[in-house]
Amino acid sequence: MPRSRHSGGFSLIEVLFALAVVGLALGATAGVFGNFGMGRALVDDADHALALAENTLAEAGAGSSLAPGERAGRDGRFAWQLAVARIDDGETPATLRLYRLEAQVAWRDGLRERRVVLSTVRLAPAPPP
């Protein structure tokens, strides 16, 4: 019986091709997980900024009466600004005032500046004469 020249194993070309395919697949997978990590950090920053803007609006006028003007401050990497403006709609009773409140929170994400802006309208008692 004649013996075949081919053995049952893989050739060097087949092994190198298989390693190249596995390397490409691992590279693509690593890229996906890297993007996931960056996206998670952006979501965490946006969540913190949103909570800061909500707290800024909630605390506005809590201890004192509302007055038109602007205030600003910092919370770590996040800079916040609160703007209060009186709205004169002509229908509000003389004992009440209508105010528009706008809270902005800004931070840097690498080279980009990100910003969250929330606004609301609040009714408050008129200041004493």
A tleap script that builds the chain and sets N, CA, C and O, in Angstrom:
source leaprc.protein.ff14SB
mol = sequence {
  NMET PRO ARG SER ARG HIE SER GLY GLY PHE
  SER LEU ILE GLU VAL LEU PHE ALA LEU ALA
  VAL VAL GLY LEU ALA LEU GLY ALA THR ALA
  GLY VAL PHE GLY ASN PHE GLY MET GLY ARG
  ALA LEU VAL ASP ASP ALA ASP HIE ALA LEU
  ALA LEU ALA GLU ASN THR LEU ALA GLU ALA
  GLY ALA GLY SER SER LEU ALA PRO GLY GLU
  ARG ALA GLY ARG ASP GLY ARG PHE ALA TRP
  GLN LEU ALA VAL ALA ARG ILE ASP ASP GLY
  GLU THR PRO ALA THR LEU ARG LEU TYR ARG
  LEU GLU ALA GLN VAL ALA TRP ARG ASP GLY
  LEU ARG GLU ARG ARG VAL VAL LEU SER THR
  VAL ARG LEU ALA PRO ALA PRO PRO CPRO
}
set mol.1.N position { 0.827 -1.164 0.000 }
set mol.1.CA position { 0.000 0.000 0.000 }
set mol.1.C position { 0.887 1.249 0.000 }
set mol.1.O position { 1.759 1.370 0.860 }
set mol.2.N position { 0.690 2.175 -0.934 }
set mol.2.CA position { 1.522 3.360 -0.984 }
set mol.2.C position { 1.124 4.347 0.111 }
set mol.2.O position { -0.051 4.476 0.456 }
set mol.3.N position { 2.101 5.023 0.636 }
set mol.3.CA position { 1.868 6.010 1.687 }
set mol.3.C position { 1.609 7.389 1.081 }
set mol.3.O position { 2.254 7.769 0.104 }
set mol.4.N position { 0.669 8.136 1.657 }
set mol.4.CA position { 0.357 9.483 1.177 }
set mol.4.C position { 1.414 10.461 1.682 }
set mol.4.O position { 1.943 10.296 2.781 }
set mol.5.N position { 1.710 11.451 0.900 }
set mol.5.CA position { 2.692 12.463 1.306 }
set mol.5.C position { 2.079 13.478 2.266 }
set mol.5.O position { 2.813 14.188 2.954 }
set mol.6.N position { 0.748 13.563 2.327 }
set mol.6.CA position { 0.077 14.540 3.195 }
set mol.6.C position { -0.158 13.936 4.562 }
set mol.6.O position { -0.661 12.819 4.684 }
set mol.7.N position { 0.212 14.687 5.592 }
set mol.7.CA position { -0.087 14.226 6.945 }
set mol.7.C position { -1.423 14.810 7.376 }
set mol.7.O position { -2.002 15.629 6.661 }
set mol.8.N position { -1.911 14.405 8.520 }
set mol.8.CA position { -3.227 14.843 8.978 }
set mol.8.C position { -3.223 16.202 9.653 }
set mol.8.O position { -4.299 16.645 10.054 }
set mol.9.N position { -2.087 16.916 9.819 }
set mol.9.CA position { -2.025 18.188 10.530 }
set mol.9.C position { -2.298 19.386 9.631 }
set mol.9.O position { -2.651 19.239 8.461 }
set mol.10.N position { -2.125 20.597 10.213 }
set mol.10.CA position { -2.321 21.838 9.479 }
set mol.10.C position { -0.992 22.329 8.932 }
set mol.10.O position { 0.064 22.059 9.504 }
set mol.11.N position { -1.051 23.043 7.834 }
set mol.11.CA position { 0.172 23.619 7.278 }
set mol.11.C position { 0.468 24.935 7.992 }
set mol.11.O position { -0.402 25.479 8.673 }
set mol.12.N position { 1.670 25.443 7.844 }
set mol.12.CA position { 2.085 26.687 8.485 }
set mol.12.C position { 1.227 27.856 8.014 }
set mol.12.O position { 0.889 28.727 8.815 }
set mol.13.N position { 0.874 27.895 6.754 }
set mol.13.CA position { 0.032 28.974 6.207 }
set mol.13.C position { -1.337 28.954 6.879 }
set mol.13.O position { -1.851 30.012 7.240 }
set mol.14.N position { -1.925 27.813 7.051 }
set mol.14.CA position { -3.243 27.713 7.692 }
set mol.14.C position { -3.191 28.174 9.138 }
set mol.14.O position { -4.111 28.852 9.595 }
set mol.15.N position { -2.150 27.829 9.863 }
set mol.15.CA position { -2.002 28.249 11.260 }
set mol.15.C position { -1.827 29.758 11.350 }
set mol.15.O position { -2.438 30.393 12.210 }
set mol.16.N position { -1.009 30.346 10.487 }
set mol.16.CA position { -0.815 31.807 10.494 }
set mol.16.C position { -2.100 32.538 10.135 }
set mol.16.O position { -2.407 33.568 10.734 }
set mol.17.N position { -2.844 32.033 9.184 }
set mol.17.CA position { -4.114 32.646 8.807 }
set mol.17.C position { -5.095 32.594 9.988 }
set mol.17.O position { -5.778 33.580 10.267 }
set mol.18.N position { -5.165 31.468 10.669 }
set mol.18.CA position { -6.062 31.335 11.819 }
set mol.18.C position { -5.664 32.301 12.935 }
set mol.18.O position { -6.537 32.900 13.563 }
set mol.19.N position { -4.369 32.463 13.194 }
set mol.19.CA position { -3.905 33.408 14.216 }
set mol.19.C position { -4.244 34.847 13.830 }
set mol.19.O position { -4.596 35.656 14.689 }
set mol.20.N position { -4.140 35.166 12.545 }
set mol.20.CA position { -4.481 36.520 12.093 }
set mol.20.C position { -5.966 36.799 12.304 }
set mol.20.O position { -6.333 37.890 12.741 }
set mol.21.N position { -6.816 35.835 12.002 }
set mol.21.CA position { -8.259 36.006 12.196 }
set mol.21.C position { -8.583 36.189 13.674 }
set mol.21.O position { -9.382 37.056 14.029 }
set mol.22.N position { -7.971 35.379 14.543 }
set mol.22.CA position { -8.201 35.504 15.987 }
set mol.22.C position { -7.717 36.863 16.490 }
set mol.22.O position { -8.380 37.487 17.319 }
set mol.23.N position { -6.562 37.329 15.992 }
set mol.23.CA position { -6.043 38.634 16.394 }
set mol.23.C position { -6.968 39.769 16.000 }
set mol.23.O position { -7.183 40.689 16.789 }
set mol.24.N position { -7.521 39.724 14.794 }
set mol.24.CA position { -8.474 40.759 14.358 }
set mol.24.C position { -9.737 40.746 15.214 }
set mol.24.O position { -10.260 41.800 15.575 }
set mol.25.N position { -10.218 39.565 15.531 }
set mol.25.CA position { -11.419 39.451 16.357 }
set mol.25.C position { -11.166 40.001 17.761 }
set mol.25.O position { -12.016 40.704 18.309 }
set mol.26.N position { -10.028 39.695 18.340 }
set mol.26.CA position { -9.699 40.218 19.673 }
set mol.26.C position { -9.525 41.735 19.651 }
set mol.26.O position { -9.932 42.423 20.587 }
set mol.27.N position { -8.924 42.251 18.592 }
set mol.27.CA position { -8.772 43.700 18.468 }
set mol.27.C position { -10.110 44.418 18.385 }
set mol.27.O position { -10.301 45.461 19.010 }
set mol.28.N position { -11.028 43.864 17.619 }
set mol.28.CA position { -12.366 44.469 17.512 }
set mol.28.C position { -13.091 44.409 18.847 }
set mol.28.O position { -13.752 45.372 19.234 }
set mol.29.N position { -12.978 43.301 19.548 }
set mol.29.CA position { -13.631 43.155 20.852 }
set mol.29.C position { -13.056 44.147 21.856 }
set mol.29.O position { -13.806 44.750 22.625 }
set mol.30.N position { -11.741 44.324 21.861 }
set mol.30.CA position { -11.118 45.278 22.780 }
set mol.30.C position { -11.587 46.699 22.473 }
set mol.30.O position { -11.799 47.491 23.392 }
set mol.31.N position { -11.751 47.026 21.195 }
set mol.31.CA position { -12.246 48.354 20.830 }
set mol.31.C position { -13.654 48.602 21.334 }
set mol.31.O position { -13.969 49.705 21.781 }
set mol.32.N position { -14.498 47.595 21.266 }
set mol.32.CA position { -15.875 47.730 21.757 }
set mol.32.C position { -15.872 47.983 23.252 }
set mol.32.O position { -16.591 48.859 23.733 }
set mol.33.N position { -15.068 47.224 23.998 }
set mol.33.CA position { -15.038 47.421 25.441 }
set mol.33.C position { -14.412 48.758 25.814 }
set mol.33.O position { -14.799 49.358 26.816 }
set mol.34.N position { -13.449 49.235 25.025 }
set mol.34.CA position { -12.868 50.547 25.276 }
set mol.34.C position { -13.884 51.652 25.082 }
set mol.34.O position { -13.946 52.583 25.885 }
set mol.35.N position { -14.691 51.565 24.021 }
set mol.35.CA position { -15.749 52.550 23.788 }
set mol.35.C position { -16.803 52.492 24.879 }
set mol.35.O position { -17.358 53.524 25.255 }
set mol.36.N position { -17.085 51.315 25.389 }
set mol.36.CA position { -18.056 51.169 26.467 }
set mol.36.C position { -17.572 51.908 27.711 }
set mol.36.O position { -18.358 52.574 28.384 }
set mol.37.N position { -16.286 51.791 28.015 }
set mol.37.CA position { -15.735 52.472 29.187 }
set mol.37.C position { -15.812 53.980 29.059 }
set mol.37.O position { -16.152 54.664 30.024 }
set mol.38.N position { -15.499 54.519 27.874 }
set mol.38.CA position { -15.582 55.967 27.665 }
set mol.38.C position { -17.034 56.434 27.725 }
set mol.38.O position { -17.322 57.496 28.276 }
set mol.39.N position { -17.945 55.648 27.163 }
set mol.39.CA position { -19.360 56.008 27.204 }
set mol.39.C position { -19.894 56.004 28.620 }
set mol.39.O position { -20.718 56.844 28.981 }
set mol.40.N position { -19.432 55.069 29.419 }
set mol.40.CA position { -19.868 54.978 30.821 }
set mol.40.C position { -19.406 56.205 31.607 }
set mol.40.O position { -20.156 56.728 32.431 }
set mol.41.N position { -18.173 56.669 31.359 }
set mol.41.CA position { -17.670 57.865 32.045 }
set mol.41.C position { -18.488 59.092 31.652 }
set mol.41.O position { -18.772 59.937 32.501 }
set mol.42.N position { -18.872 59.206 30.382 }
set mol.42.CA position { -19.682 60.336 29.938 }
set mol.42.C position { -21.063 60.304 30.590 }
set mol.42.O position { -21.588 61.345 30.985 }
set mol.43.N position { -21.645 59.127 30.702 }
set mol.43.CA position { -22.956 58.996 31.346 }
set mol.43.C position { -22.857 59.363 32.821 }
set mol.43.O position { -23.747 60.028 33.351 }
set mol.44.N position { -21.789 58.940 33.490 }
set mol.44.CA position { -21.608 59.288 34.901 }
set mol.44.C position { -21.471 60.799 35.078 }
set mol.44.O position { -22.060 61.367 35.998 }
set mol.45.N position { -20.702 61.455 34.206 }
set mol.45.CA position { -20.550 62.907 34.287 }
set mol.45.C position { -21.878 63.615 34.032 }
set mol.45.O position { -22.226 64.553 34.749 }
set mol.46.N position { -22.618 63.178 33.024 }
set mol.46.CA position { -23.910 63.797 32.713 }
set mol.46.C position { -24.894 63.593 33.855 }
set mol.46.O position { -25.688 64.485 34.154 }
set mol.47.N position { -24.854 62.439 34.492 }
set mol.47.CA position { -25.730 62.161 35.637 }
set mol.47.C position { -25.406 63.085 36.802 }
set mol.47.O position { -26.310 63.614 37.450 }
set mol.48.N position { -24.111 63.283 37.072 }
set mol.48.CA position { -23.692 64.185 38.147 }
set mol.48.C position { -24.119 65.621 37.834 }
set mol.48.O position { -24.613 66.328 38.712 }
set mol.49.N position { -23.929 66.054 36.579 }
set mol.49.CA position { -24.302 67.413 36.180 }
set mol.49.C position { -25.809 67.624 36.294 }
set mol.49.O position { -26.259 68.680 36.737 }
set mol.50.N position { -26.578 66.630 35.898 }
set mol.50.CA position { -28.035 66.738 35.993 }
set mol.50.C position { -28.483 66.841 37.449 }
set mol.50.O position { -29.350 67.651 37.779 }
set mol.51.N position { -27.897 66.026 38.314 }
set mol.51.CA position { -28.242 66.091 39.740 }
set mol.51.C position { -27.866 67.448 40.329 }
set mol.51.O position { -28.614 67.999 41.137 }
set mol.52.N position { -26.710 67.993 39.932 }
set mol.52.CA position { -26.286 69.305 40.416 }
set mol.52.C position { -27.241 70.398 39.941 }
set mol.52.O position { -27.580 71.297 40.711 }
set mol.53.N position { -27.680 70.334 38.683 }
set mol.53.CA position { -28.626 71.330 38.161 }
set mol.53.C position { -29.967 71.232 38.881 }
set mol.53.O position { -30.570 72.252 39.215 }
set mol.54.N position { -30.438 70.003 39.122 }
set mol.54.CA position { -31.708 69.823 39.850 }
set mol.54.C position { -31.609 70.363 41.274 }
set mol.54.O position { -32.538 71.017 41.749 }
set mol.55.N position { -30.497 70.099 41.961 }
set mol.55.CA position { -30.318 70.603 43.320 }
set mol.55.C position { -30.232 72.121 43.346 }
set mol.55.O position { -30.753 72.758 44.261 }
set mol.56.N position { -29.580 72.700 42.351 }
set mol.56.CA position { -29.468 74.154 42.274 }
set mol.56.C position { -30.849 74.789 42.137 }
set mol.56.O position { -31.145 75.789 42.792 }
set mol.57.N position { -31.691 74.209 41.285 }
set mol.57.CA position { -33.056 74.734 41.137 }
set mol.57.C position { -33.873 74.517 42.401 }
set mol.57.O position { -34.646 75.391 42.792 }
set mol.58.N position { -33.717 73.370 43.042 }
set mol.58.CA position { -34.497 73.068 44.239 }
set mol.58.C position { -34.127 73.977 45.403 }
set mol.58.O position { -34.987 74.359 46.196 }
set mol.59.N position { -32.845 74.324 45.504 }
set mol.59.CA position { -32.394 75.155 46.622 }
set mol.59.C position { -32.624 76.639 46.392 }
set mol.59.O position { -32.524 77.424 47.335 }
set mol.60.N position { -32.927 77.041 45.177 }
set mol.60.CA position { -33.128 78.460 44.873 }
set mol.60.C position { -34.338 78.982 45.636 }
set mol.60.O position { -35.451 78.481 45.478 }
set mol.61.N position { -34.108 79.979 46.453 }
set mol.61.CA position { -35.197 80.587 47.203 }
set mol.61.C position { -35.704 79.757 48.358 }
set mol.61.O position { -36.717 80.115 48.960 }
set mol.62.N position { -35.039 78.655 48.697 }
set mol.62.CA position { -35.521 77.800 49.788 }
set mol.62.C position { -35.393 78.501 51.134 }
set mol.62.O position { -36.303 78.418 51.958 }
set mol.63.N position { -34.272 79.195 51.372 }
set mol.63.CA position { -34.072 79.856 52.658 }
set mol.63.C position { -34.445 81.318 52.642 }
set mol.63.O position { -34.572 81.929 53.704 }
set mol.64.N position { -34.624 81.895 51.482 }
set mol.64.CA position { -34.962 83.314 51.366 }
set mol.64.C position { -35.893 83.490 50.171 }
set mol.64.O position { -36.169 82.548 49.429 }
set mol.65.N position { -36.362 84.711 50.008 }
set mol.65.CA position { -37.263 84.959 48.879 }
set mol.65.C position { -36.454 85.020 47.588 }
set mol.65.O position { -35.260 85.321 47.603 }
set mol.66.N position { -37.106 84.737 46.493 }
set mol.66.CA position { -36.457 84.801 45.185 }
set mol.66.C position { -36.237 86.251 44.789 }
set mol.66.O position { -37.077 87.110 45.054 }
set mol.67.N position { -35.118 86.516 44.160 }
set mol.67.CA position { -34.824 87.851 43.662 }
set mol.67.C position { -34.117 87.697 42.322 }
set mol.67.O position { -33.290 86.799 42.162 }
set mol.68.N position { -34.427 88.555 41.362 }
set mol.68.CA position { -33.743 88.478 40.071 }
set mol.68.C position { -32.233 88.647 40.241 }
set mol.68.O position { -31.760 89.414 41.080 }
set mol.69.N position { -31.502 87.909 39.423 }
set mol.69.CA position { -30.040 88.000 39.467 }
set mol.69.C position { -29.406 86.674 39.081 }
set mol.69.O position { -30.082 85.730 38.673 }
set mol.70.N position { -28.093 86.634 39.222 }
set mol.70.CA position { -27.347 85.429 38.874 }
set mol.70.C position { -26.419 85.051 40.017 }
set mol.70.O position { -25.897 85.904 40.735 }
set mol.71.N position { -26.231 83.748 40.162 }
set mol.71.CA position { -25.260 83.198 41.114 }
set mol.71.C position { -24.488 82.110 40.390 }
set mol.71.O position { -24.988 81.491 39.451 }
set mol.72.N position { -23.265 81.888 40.841 }
set mol.72.CA position { -22.437 80.852 40.218 }
set mol.72.C position { -21.558 80.205 41.272 }
set mol.72.O position { -21.336 80.756 42.350 }
set mol.73.N position { -21.064 79.024 40.936 }
set mol.73.CA position { -20.175 78.310 41.844 }
set mol.73.C position { -19.552 77.120 41.148 }
set mol.73.O position { -19.756 76.896 39.955 }
set mol.74.N position { -18.787 76.359 41.917 }
set mol.74.CA position { -18.115 75.169 41.391 }
set mol.74.C position { -18.364 74.000 42.314 }
set mol.74.O position { -18.520 74.152 43.525 }
set mol.75.N position { -18.396 72.827 41.708 }
set mol.75.CA position { -18.475 71.567 42.441 }
set mol.75.C position { -17.487 70.618 41.768 }
set mol.75.O position { -17.852 69.857 40.871 }
set mol.76.N position { -16.233 70.672 42.209 }
set mol.76.CA position { -15.190 69.871 41.568 }
set mol.76.C position { -14.927 70.358 40.157 }
set mol.76.O position { -14.605 71.529 39.958 }
set mol.77.N position { -15.059 69.479 39.173 }
set mol.77.CA position { -14.850 69.845 37.763 }
set mol.77.C position { -16.047 70.568 37.170 }
set mol.77.O position { -15.961 71.076 36.052 }
set mol.78.N position { -17.151 70.627 37.883 }
set mol.78.CA position { -18.408 71.141 37.346 }
set mol.78.C position { -18.625 72.587 37.809 }
set mol.78.O position { -18.556 72.891 39.000 }
set mol.79.N position { -18.889 73.466 36.842 }
set mol.79.CA position { -19.208 74.869 37.143 }
set mol.79.C position { -20.711 75.055 36.943 }
set mol.79.O position { -21.255 74.674 35.906 }
set mol.80.N position { -21.379 75.641 37.939 }
set mol.80.CA position { -22.819 75.845 37.831 }
set mol.80.C position { -23.134 77.336 37.856 }
set mol.80.O position { -22.380 78.149 38.391 }
set mol.81.N position { -24.276 77.661 37.257 }
set mol.81.CA position { -24.751 79.040 37.224 }
set mol.81.C position { -26.271 79.013 37.332 }
set mol.81.O position { -26.937 78.220 36.666 }
set mol.82.N position { -26.808 79.882 38.171 }
set mol.82.CA position { -28.256 80.004 38.337 }
set mol.82.C position { -28.665 81.415 37.959 }
set mol.82.O position { -28.126 82.387 38.489 }
set mol.83.N position { -29.622 81.529 37.041 }
set mol.83.CA position { -30.155 82.831 36.635 }
set mol.83.C position { -31.632 82.883 37.024 }
set mol.83.O position { -32.404 81.981 36.698 }
set mol.84.N position { -32.010 83.951 37.723 }
set mol.84.CA position { -33.401 84.156 38.134 }
set mol.84.C position { -33.878 85.456 37.489 }
set mol.84.O position { -33.240 86.499 37.638 }
set mol.85.N position { -34.994 85.391 36.778 }
set mol.85.CA position { -35.555 86.572 36.120 }
set mol.85.C position { -37.046 86.644 36.414 }
set mol.85.O position { -37.743 85.630 36.397 }
set mol.86.N position { -37.521 87.837 36.679 }
set mol.86.CA position { -38.946 88.025 36.942 }
set mol.86.C position { -39.707 88.038 35.628 }
set mol.86.O position { -39.267 88.623 34.639 }
set mol.87.N position { -40.867 87.376 35.641 }
set mol.87.CA position { -41.748 87.364 34.476 }
set mol.87.C position { -42.962 88.205 34.820 }
set mol.87.O position { -43.631 87.950 35.822 }
set mol.88.N position { -43.254 89.211 33.998 }
set mol.88.CA position { -44.428 90.052 34.226 }
set mol.88.C position { -45.459 89.698 33.168 }
set mol.88.O position { -45.407 90.199 32.045 }
set mol.89.N position { -46.393 88.834 33.530 }
set mol.89.CA position { -47.391 88.395 32.554 }
set mol.89.C position { -48.670 89.224 32.590 }
set mol.89.O position { -49.552 89.029 31.755 }
set mol.90.N position { -48.782 90.139 33.540 }
set mol.90.CA position { -49.964 91.001 33.620 }
set mol.90.C position { -51.167 90.332 34.267 }
set mol.90.O position { -52.178 90.997 34.492 }
set mol.91.N position { -51.096 89.040 34.573 }
set mol.91.CA position { -52.228 88.334 35.173 }
set mol.91.C position { -51.946 87.859 36.593 }
set mol.91.O position { -52.860 87.424 37.292 }
set mol.92.N position { -50.701 87.937 37.021 }
set mol.92.CA position { -50.347 87.472 38.360 }
set mol.92.C position { -50.828 88.491 39.389 }
set mol.92.O position { -50.625 89.690 39.196 }
set mol.93.N position { -51.460 88.047 40.479 }
set mol.93.CA position { -51.914 88.986 41.523 }
set mol.93.C position { -50.744 89.780 42.100 }
set mol.93.O position { -49.594 89.345 42.034 }
set mol.94.N position { -51.046 90.932 42.659 }
set mol.94.CA position { -50.010 91.832 43.186 }
set mol.94.C position { -49.267 91.211 44.360 }
set mol.94.O position { -48.137 91.612 44.641 }
set mol.95.N position { -49.855 90.259 45.044 }
set mol.95.CA position { -49.196 89.641 46.198 }
set mol.95.C position { -48.232 88.522 45.800 }
set mol.95.O position { -47.534 87.968 46.649 }
set mol.96.N position { -48.197 88.195 44.518 }
set mol.96.CA position { -47.333 87.117 44.043 }
set mol.96.C position { -46.417 87.612 42.920 }
set mol.96.O position { -46.712 88.600 42.247 }
set mol.97.N position { -45.318 86.913 42.738 }
set mol.97.CA position { -44.387 87.194 41.643 }
set mol.97.C position { -44.108 85.886 40.912 }
set mol.97.O position { -44.034 84.821 41.526 }
set mol.98.N position { -43.955 85.981 39.601 }
set mol.98.CA position { -43.632 84.828 38.768 }
set mol.98.C position { -42.178 84.969 38.322 }
set mol.98.O position { -41.780 86.004 37.789 }
set mol.99.N position { -41.394 83.916 38.545 }
set mol.99.CA position { -39.975 83.942 38.212 }
set mol.99.C position { -39.620 82.781 37.295 }
set mol.99.O position { -40.174 81.687 37.404 }
set mol.100.N position { -38.689 83.043 36.395 }
set mol.100.CA position { -38.104 81.978 35.559 }
set mol.100.C position { -36.715 81.693 36.104 }
set mol.100.O position { -35.892 82.599 36.233 }
set mol.101.N position { -36.456 80.426 36.425 }
set mol.101.CA position { -35.158 79.994 36.944 }
set mol.101.C position { -34.485 79.108 35.908 }
set mol.101.O position { -35.114 78.218 35.337 }
set mol.102.N position { -33.203 79.358 35.670 }
set mol.102.CA position { -32.438 78.542 34.727 }
set mol.102.C position { -31.116 78.151 35.377 }
set mol.102.O position { -30.337 79.011 35.788 }
set mol.103.N position { -30.874 76.854 35.465 }
set mol.103.CA position { -29.621 76.331 36.021 }
set mol.103.C position { -28.808 75.719 34.890 }
set mol.103.O position { -29.308 74.892 34.127 }
set mol.104.N position { -27.542 76.137 34.788 }
set mol.104.CA position { -26.616 75.588 33.802 }
set mol.104.C position { -25.444 74.958 34.534 }
set mol.104.O position { -24.908 75.537 35.479 }
set mol.105.N position { -25.052 73.781 34.098 }
set mol.105.CA position { -23.872 73.110 34.636 }
set mol.105.C position { -22.978 72.765 33.452 }
set mol.105.O position { -23.426 72.150 32.485 }
set mol.106.N position { -21.712 73.165 33.535 }
set mol.106.CA position { -20.763 72.916 32.446 }
set mol.106.C position { -19.538 72.192 33.003 }
set mol.106.O position { -19.144 72.393 34.152 }
set mol.107.N position { -18.946 71.341 32.154 }
set mol.107.CA position { -17.706 70.646 32.510 }
set mol.107.C position { -16.964 70.297 31.239 }
set mol.107.O position { -17.538 70.297 30.150 }
set mol.108.N position { -15.683 70.000 31.383 }
set mol.108.CA position { -14.855 69.634 30.242 }
set mol.108.C position { -14.705 68.123 30.191 }
set mol.108.O position { -14.463 67.462 31.201 }
set mol.109.N position { -14.858 67.597 28.977 }
set mol.109.CA position { -14.697 66.174 28.715 }
set mol.109.C position { -13.607 66.055 27.655 }
set mol.109.O position { -13.892 66.021 26.458 }
set mol.110.N position { -12.362 65.991 28.104 }
set mol.110.CA position { -11.259 66.024 27.155 }
set mol.110.C position { -11.158 67.413 26.549 }
set mol.110.O position { -10.965 68.392 27.270 }
set mol.111.N position { -11.285 67.508 25.245 }
set mol.111.CA position { -11.226 68.803 24.575 }
set mol.111.C position { -12.593 69.444 24.408 }
set mol.111.O position { -12.687 70.604 24.005 }
set mol.112.N position { -13.654 68.707 24.710 }
set mol.112.CA position { -15.017 69.231 24.524 }
set mol.112.C position { -15.564 69.810 25.816 }
set mol.112.O position { -15.249 69.354 26.915 }
set mol.113.N position { -16.396 70.831 25.645 }
set mol.113.CA position { -17.133 71.355 26.794 }
set mol.113.C position { -18.551 70.814 26.713 }
set mol.113.O position { -19.217 70.932 25.685 }
set mol.114.N position { -18.995 70.231 27.786 }
set mol.114.CA position { -20.356 69.684 27.879 }
set mol.114.C position { -21.184 70.616 28.756 }
set mol.114.O position { -20.648 71.331 29.603 }
set mol.115.N position { -22.499 70.598 28.539 }
set mol.115.CA position { -23.380 71.497 29.286 }
set mol.115.C position { -24.751 70.859 29.468 }
set mol.115.O position { -25.282 70.218 28.561 }
set mol.116.N position { -25.307 71.047 30.651 }
set mol.116.CA position { -26.672 70.642 30.955 }
set mol.116.C position { -27.412 71.907 31.380 }
set mol.116.O position { -26.909 72.664 32.210 }
set mol.117.N position { -28.594 72.144 30.825 }
set mol.117.CA position { -29.392 73.327 31.159 }
set mol.117.C position { -30.796 72.877 31.535 }
set mol.117.O position { -31.455 72.165 30.778 }
set mol.118.N position { -31.248 73.300 32.714 }
set mol.118.CA position { -32.617 73.044 33.160 }
set mol.118.C position { -33.266 74.375 33.492 }
set mol.118.O position { -32.605 75.272 34.016 }
set mol.119.N position { -34.544 74.515 33.196 }
set mol.119.CA position { -35.253 75.741 33.553 }
set mol.119.C position { -36.646 75.389 34.050 }
set mol.119.O position { -37.212 74.348 33.716 }
set mol.120.N position { -37.172 76.292 34.857 }
set mol.120.CA position { -38.507 76.115 35.414 }
set mol.120.C position { -39.103 77.487 35.707 }
set mol.120.O position { -38.411 78.503 35.651 }
set mol.121.N position { -40.374 77.500 36.015 }
set mol.121.CA position { -41.072 78.718 36.408 }
set mol.121.C position { -41.577 78.498 37.821 }
set mol.121.O position { -42.117 77.439 38.138 }
set mol.122.N position { -41.399 79.504 38.672 }
set mol.122.CA position { -41.806 79.378 40.068 }
set mol.122.C position { -42.601 80.607 40.500 }
set mol.122.O position { -42.297 81.738 40.123 }
set mol.123.N position { -43.605 80.351 41.285 }
set mol.123.CA position { -44.453 81.398 41.854 }
set mol.123.C position { -44.012 81.621 43.299 }
set mol.123.O position { -43.878 80.670 44.069 }
set mol.124.N position { -43.787 82.891 43.662 }
set mol.124.CA position { -43.318 83.205 45.012 }
set mol.124.C position { -44.060 84.417 45.533 }
set mol.124.O position { -44.579 85.215 44.753 }
set mol.125.N position { -44.113 84.560 46.854 }
set mol.125.CA position { -44.758 85.761 47.397 }
set mol.125.C position { -43.974 87.018 47.037 }
set mol.125.O position { -42.751 86.989 46.902 }
set mol.126.N position { -44.692 88.105 46.888 }
set mol.126.CA position { -44.051 89.380 46.556 }
set mol.126.C position { -43.265 89.848 47.771 }
set mol.126.O position { -43.702 89.627 48.901 }
set mol.127.N position { -42.111 90.491 47.572 }
set mol.127.CA position { -41.348 91.001 48.726 }
set mol.127.C position { -42.141 92.114 49.412 }
set mol.127.O position { -42.916 92.821 48.768 }
set mol.128.N position { -41.940 92.261 50.711 }
set mol.128.CA position { -42.684 93.324 51.423 }
set mol.128.C position { -42.243 94.695 50.921 }
set mol.128.O position { -41.088 94.887 50.541 }
set mol.129.N position { -43.160 95.629 50.925 }
set mol.129.CA position { -42.836 96.988 50.413 }
set mol.129.C position { -41.895 97.762 51.306 }
set mol.129.O position { -41.546 98.901 50.996 }
savepdb mol mol.pdb
quit
